[in-house]
Amino acid sequence: MLAPGAVSLITDVSSEMVTAVLPLYVVAGLGLPGDYGSDLWAVRADGTGTARRLMTSAVAPAYLG
């Protein structure tokens, strides 16, 4: 019964490590600018109207609060 908990802990720690190092890899390893990301656009659900930009250089997950 202890093994599943240990596996879960190791998986959680490794995923947190990847999340913490990923921005450094994108900037230093890939040589991309620090503000690299995609623009976040909003379009009405029914398809009418024009698209409007909500945020530039957004990196997922974007928080709009």
Secondary structure, DSSP 8 states (H G I E B T S, - for coil): -HHHHHHHHHHHHHHHHHHHHHHHIIIIIS---TT--EEEEE--TTS-S--EEEEEEE-SS----
